[in-house]
Amino acid sequence: MNFYVELMTQFIDGDQEIRSLVMSLLSQVGLSDHHHYFPKELDSWDTWSLEGVDRKSKVAGLCRDWLEK
């Protein structure tokens, strides 16, 4: 679980290079997402309102909650 939460967190806060790397890693571990629904889902989250020194932990919490559903 921690592995996926970290990848999702890096994707949300990452630049284009990091996002490509994350999607490549997810593909290598078995994610089959030909229609790119996964990045669309992550991009739809309102993470811009999360600020402060604990932003990463807040984003990670959102990712963990989503994965647990």
N, C-alpha and C positions, 0 to 999 in steps of 0.2 A: 504494500500500500504506500509506504513512504517513497518508494522509487517513483511511482506514478504521480503522487502529489508534487514531488519536486520537479518532475518534468513539466507538469501542467503549470506550476508556478513560474518556472523559467520561460515557458511559452508566453504566458500572459504578460510578463514584464520584459521579454526579450525583443531585440531588434530582428530584422528579417533573417539574418544569418542564424541566430539562436533558434528562431521559430522553425527554420528548415531542418536544423540539426535535431530538434526535439521530434518533429514529425518523422524524420528518418529513423530515429531510435525507436519510436513507437511502432513504426512499420516493421522494424527488425524483430520486435518482440511479439508481433502477431496482430497488430491493429490493421484491419482491412477497412479502409474508408475512402472508397473510390470517388464519392461525391463530396468529400471534404466537409462532412457534417461536424466532425469533432472540432476543428479550428473555428468554424462558424459558431458553434455553441460557446466556446471559450471567449470569443470576441463579443458575444452578446451580453456577457456579464458586466454589470456596472462596477468596475474596479477603479475607475477614475476618482471616485469619492473616497477611496481608502488612502489615507495619508499618514504621515508620521513615521517614526523609527520602527514601528512594528507592522508596517505595511506588508512585508513579506509573510509574516505569520498570519495576518488577516486573509491574504490571498490564499495561502496554504490551507487555512481553515475552510474557505469556500470550496476549494478543490476536494478536500477530504469529505466534506458534507455531500458534495455532488456524487462522489464515488460511492459513498455509503448508501445512497438512495437506490 
